[in-house]
Amino acid sequence: MAQARTDYTKVAAPPVLGGLDAAPHRIDLFKYLMICMIVFTIVSVFHVWSRFKLVDLNLQVSEISRQLHEAEQEQKRLKLEAASLMAPARIEMIAKNDLGLALPTKQQIIQVR
């Protein structure tokens, strides 16, 4: 059999994995991952802050609603007290008992025309 000659000059060599060709790709991937992590961190912090503000505002709204309800109850109580203090029977009783006043007699009444 005749021996065939093989020309190995046209065969491409496999790329070296740990060589200089992989380093720029790793740096680009690292930059991309760092940017993603920073953006994720910023979004997470904003989300937590917004939820905290929402809870805080809800607490403020409930406190103000409670104060409004108490003020309305106080207003109703004061209106009732004012109405009872302005009752004609009460005023007449205070005039007679405490101040010593009496209803005028016919001789004390003067009609003005």
Summary of the structure (lengths in Angstrom):
residues: 113
radius of gyration: 48.0
end to end distance: 158.7
largest distance: 164.6
contacts: 170
relative contact order: 0.03
helix: 71%
strand: 0%
